Amino acid sequence: MAGDLEIWPADGLVLATGHPMTLSVREFQLLVAMAKREGSIATREELYGEAWHTELKPGDRSVDVYVSRLRRKLTRAIPGRSYIHTHPGFGYRFQADV
């Protein structure tokens, strides 16, 4: 649980302020991978490995595209909150900020 966001990995469920969110399988897997490391920076390679179950190829921007989609959905579901933070050159950090 991170603020108003509840993630239930075993059930494939994400609740935003108590309401279910509609996420693609990749979006869900990526969110779970980031949430497992809450407060820590995860590299794109680490996130790709967990969500796609293979190695990230040079030039592949899939993680960035899906992070962007997740941010949009999270912002729509819980306005005024930030959950995914970019650390250029390092990766992404999942942490609820007000």
Buried (B, 14 or more C-beta within 10 A) or exposed (E): EBBBBBBEBEEEEBBBEEEEBEBEEBBBBBBBBBBEBBEEBBBBEBBBBBBBEEEBEEEBEBBEEBBEBBBEBBBEBBEEBBBBBEEEEEBBBBBBEE
